[in-house]
Amino acid sequence: MGVKSIDIIDNHHGSSAMRAAAVASGRPNTRKRPGLSEPQPLAAGTRPIGLVEPRRAKGLHPIEQADNLNRPHRYPAAFRLHSAVRNGRDTVKAASLSQFDFNLLLAFEAIYAERHVTRAARRLNVGQPAMSHSLARLRAAFDDELFVRHAGGVQPTPRAIALIEPISVALSAMRSVVEGNRRFNPQKDARTFRVVISDDLEMGLIPVLMAELAAVSDGLRLQTVSANSGRDLDLIDMAQVDLAIGIFPDGGLHHKRRVICDLEPYTVLYDPAVTGFSAPISVDDYVAVRHIAIESRLMLNERIDKALEAFGRRREIALTTPHALAIPFMLKEAPLIATMPRRTAVTLAPRFGLDVNALPFSFPSESILMIWHESHGDDPASLWLRERVMRVAKRIQARDAAADRAVPAACLTLPADTSAVG
């Protein structure tokens, strides 16, 4: 069969007069190329997507190079696309991994972390239009909305939630390759370490750790991030923090952990003058007054309630707060009690004239862990920080043991057949 010519739809070439004439005549601007067959009509509801590479503005962030691309078919060559018709519309997908623009993954990570397009743009030092354009390209590449409007920002779709872990792992690996396994000299190198930690653990651990860092160099700094049960591991996955300290029952295979403190028993903190209690308190005392509960990713409150059910008892919670350091002030004003880790309770009690008592029933204790992403495993600075945290934790435990802060023994033991409750 002879191959003669083909009509090429060209939106980028030809004079404006030619395009105007084409529009007036009801046909697109075309030009013949010899040796090619005649064009085939497009199916109803489809449109051609060009593969023409636009000229790039010099000196712009890679994401901002797309700012002037006003039509969906004018993506850079690094992200050339093809179209596929699905459900009567064009669905744009990445042609192959070699043609995918990996800067889009940085945009995805920033939007996921900030939950806001404008803040994500600031984070990457690009304009808001550039970030919006990157989001449009991400949606096209993954064939999903990814982020939808919600309460003054955006929230990820189930597809985006499923993507964040593999994308974060990939970006962490790429950062390691680009940045290299550089040596870390704590006496000379400036570094800000970011640590997720709850306020009660911060109170006991961070002052000693900060003293350690200050003794080494003024160039070492700490930034603590308040623990949030819903996003602690996300911050690790997105390389927003170096490590997290707390109690972490969940996590993925890429989350590395190390116990930094022995099992931490829970105790009762109260004001004897306000409650009228004297040590040791009983289960009857424990349920006779209302409680202040601390938010916990371990669902501590539910576990305590289940343990009480074994005795046919229940308690009433008057207040729930994530801020352990606010609790002593509340205990001084109202006949309330609080259940919290022993180390926190014995630190707060003498400062506020409060008493500490063991829980009047058996309850499993927890270990305090340090958790980090596996991609930070061999990073010299991260290794140095983790060793310092371990050193500080051992010093605190030795100090507590030397102080011999005895807590009254529990006065009631959970029956053997329900000792595993919780």
Secondary structure, DSSP 8 states (H G I E B T S, - for coil): ----EEEEE-SSSS-HHHHHHHHHHTS--EEEEETS-------TT------------TT--TTGGGTT--STT---GGG-EEEEEETTEEEEEES-GGG--THHHHHHHHHHHHSSHHHHHHHTT--HHHHHHHHHHHHHHHTS--EEEETTEEEE-HHHHHHHHHHHHHHHHHHHHHH------TTT--EEEEEEE-HHHHHHHHHHHHHHHHHH-TTEEEEEEE--TTTHHHHHHTTSSSEEEE--S---TTEEEEEEEEEE-EEEEE-HHHH---SS--HHHHHHSEEEEE--TT-HHHHHHHHHHTTT----EEEEES-GGGHHHHHTTSSEEEEEEHHHHHHHHHHHT-EEEE-SS----EEEEEEEEGGGTT-HHHHHHHHHHHHHHHHHHHHHHHHT------S----GGGTT--
